[in-house]
Each structure stands twice: as C-alpha cells, then as structure tokens.
Amino acid sequence: MIHEAFGSVTAVLRAYWPVALGSFGMTLVATPVCRWFARRHRIVDRPDDFLKPHKRPIPYLGGVAIFLGWALGLVVAIFDDRIPVRQTFIAGVLVGGLAIMAIGLFDDIRLMAPRVKLVLNIIVGLFLLWIGAGRSVFASIVHATAIGNDPSAHWLILCFSVPFALFIVVGACNATNLLDGLDGLCGGVLGIISLGFFVLALHMVVYNPQDVAGHERIVLALAMLGAAMGFLPYNINPASIFMGDAGSMLLGLNAAVIILMFCDIGIIRWMLGAIMVFGLPIADMTLTLLRRWRNGRPIMEGDRSHFYDQLVDRGYTVRQVVAISYALAMAFAVLGCAAAMFVRTRYAILIYAGAVVAVVLAVW
C-alpha cells in the first residue's frame, strides 16, 4: 500500500504539500500578531553598542510564531491518513519542541543562566532519546568498522549512542542560537538546510517507501522549511521582529532530530551527509568557540567572534553578509546531498574530509 502511494517524487510532493503550506501559512499569519503583542507588552530586544547594533528596540516573540507554524505542520502529518508516520513519535517531537521553545522564550524575556539552559537542553535531549530518536545513532560509526560484525556490538552502540545523541541535540540548538545574529540570517540559512534535509529524505523515501522513518524525516524537514520561510519576510533587513532563542533553539532542535534519524539508519554516508547539510552552523559555532578559547574569554559569554561579525567589521553590509551566508549554506547542502546520494561511501567520506579541510583553511 505504501509502496504504491509513494513510488515517485510527484506522488510524495502531492501527499506532503499540506505540511509545508500549513507551516508557512500559520507562521506568516502568526508573526505580525506576535509582533503586535510584543510591542504592546514591551517584550523587545533593546540595542547596545556591542552585541546588539540595531538602532531601535525590536519586538521578540518571533520564535512563538515559528513554533505555531512548525507545530501545525506536525499536527497535519499526525491527522492526515495519507502520511504514514508514527503519530506518537511525531507528537513526542512536538512536545520536545514546545519545551525547547519555552526554555528559549524564558531566556528571551527574563534571562537564564547558561548552565541552567544547558541542563534543560540535555533534559529535552533525554526525552527525545526516550521517544526513540537517536538510540542507534552510534550504529553508523560501528557498522563502518569490523566491530559491526561482533554480536555484542549492540551494547557498544547503546553505550555510546546516548552521549553522542545528546551532543548532537545540545550542539545543534546552540549552533543555531549562535547563528541568530543578523537580520534574516538564521531563518534563511535554516530554510536552506531544511531544503537539503528534504532532498535527502525524499531520495530515500522514493527508493524505500516502506521506511516509515523516511516519511517522518520529510515531515520534519517540510515543517521547518515552511516555518522558516513564513517568518523570513518579517525578519529580513531591516527586521521588524526577532525570533530570539525561542525560535533559533527550536529550529536547531528540529535539525538535531532529523540528523539523529539519519544517523539511526546505520550507514555512515547518510549520517555524514546530514551533518554536512548542517555544516554552516557547525562551522560558525566551532570558529566562535575556538576564538573565545584562544582569546581567554568564557566559552558561554557572547562576543563578536562569529564569522558574520567578522565580515561586518570588515566593511560588508548586513545584506551582503546574509547573501554570502546563504551561498555558503547552499554549498554545504548541495555537497552533503550529492555525496550521500550519488557517491560510494568510501569516496563520500573523502569528499567530506576534503570539505572540512577546506573550511579549516578558509577560517585560518
């Protein structure tokens, strides 16, 4: 039954368009409402002379609009009989998204100690593991070695999957949070990344329609794409509303779940492909943390060590930097998808390794 319904790209698109359209439409409508509410109650991000160079207070609560759109996309998938997903799993991801959005929203409004936020992120990650995301994430690495033939390898997978999955969840949430520093940057980049995830998931579903997890990856990718694109018109320079930690961390969590689900396949090239699609936030976070460590600054303290801050400080306009970032995100997404879909695993690993070396040299 599933094979007959999803045997082609057009069949998949025909079934899944309500997810993307629902997410996009809800976010597009909810964002100005959230902006009005934030202005009325003075929930705004006030400028300073260092990390917040905008000229006037900008309303927050964009993350709430993004959540509403993203959540509607998941709800559509849960109740649409044409979409073969595990309703309990998608509902669990929805609960996790609500929790991470609430954590970010509290930090936007009241401020939260970085360590407390880190602990809460880990708790959300543990919840995702409990509902089934990332339990076999280490299998991709183990199965690529001779250890994968050992009957006791499943214990090794279980022992290492939990910390590895938590690292992905916490890392992705913080990477997107750090990327949210210029008008239109985080939303546009995550939209491109979600499109890359969708291409990978679509490729796998067309060739294996019976894989329910593949359909869930499509749902999560399209929900993120619709929510990001629905918010972007209000956030491009000059922005009239910010997504705040509530939005950036939610987008990061959604990306983390998709990456975990690609890792659960047990084939390393799909894991590496998904990580490469998410490459720009990873590269920015790595650069930022290394610069802070090198300069003796606290790792959790904000500064202007991001690559986009460096470009702005060198004379590029905000729109130019955002355009460069979009191009880089697209390059990472194309490379991640192409190598995973069309190249044998051994060569894909070499391609990804070469890309990492190129990024390191460019940063240097």
C-alpha positions, 0 to 999 in steps of 0.5 A: 500500500505504501509502496504504491502511494509513494513510488515517485517524487510527484506522488510524495510532493502531492501527499506532503504539500499540506505540511509545508503550506500549513507551516508557512501559512500559520507562521506568516499569519502568526508573526505580525500578531506576535509582533503586535503583542510584543510591542504592546507588552514591551517584550523587545530586544533593546540595542547596545553598542556591542552585541546588539547594533540595531538602532531601535528596540525590536519586538521578540516573540518571533520564535512563538510564531515559528513554533505555531507554524512548525507545530501545525505542520506536525499536527497535519502529518499526525491527522492526515491518513495519507502520511504514514508516520508514527503519530506518537513519535511525531507528537513526542517531537512536538512536545520536545519542541514546545519545551525547547521553545519555552526554555528559549522564550524564558531566556528571551524575556527574563534571562537564564543562566547558561548552565541552567539552559544547558541542563534543560537542553540535555533534559529535552535531549533525554526525552527525545532519546526516550521517544526513540530518536537517536538510540542507534545513532552510534550504529553508523560509526560501528557498522563502518568498522569490523566491530559491526560484525561482533554480536555484542556490538549492540551494547557498544552502540547503546553505550555510546549512542546516548552521549553522542545523541545528546551532543548532537541535540545540545550542539545543534540548538546552540549552533543555531542560537549562535547563528541568530545574529543578523537580520534574516540570517538564521531563518534563511540559512535554516530554510536552506538546510531544511531544503537539503534535509528534504532532498535527502529524505525524499531520495530515500523515501522514493527508493524505500517507501516502506521506511516509515522513518523516511516519511517522518524525516520529510515531515520534519524537514517540510515543517521547518522549511515552511516555518522558516520561510513564513517568518523570513519576510518579517525578519529580513533587513531591516527586521521588524521582529526577532525570533530570539532563542525561542525560535533559533533553539527550536529550529536547531532542535528540529535539525538535531532530530532529523540528523539523529534519524539519519544517523539511526539508519546505520550507514555512515554516508547518510549520517555524514551527509546530514551533518554536512547539510548542517555544516554552516552552523557547525562551522560558525559555532566551532570558529566562535568557540575556538576564538573565545578559547584562544582569546581567554574569554568564557566559552558561554559569554557572547562576543563578536567572534562569529564569522558574520561579525567578522565580515561586518567589521570588515566593511560588508553590509548586513545584506551582503553578509546574509547573501554570502551566508546563504551561498555558503549554506547552499554549498554545504547542502548541495555537497552533503546531498550529492555525496550521500546520494550519488557517491560510494561511501568510501569516496563520500567520506573523502569528499567530506574530509576534503570539505572540512579541510577546506573550511579549516583553511578558509577560517585560518 
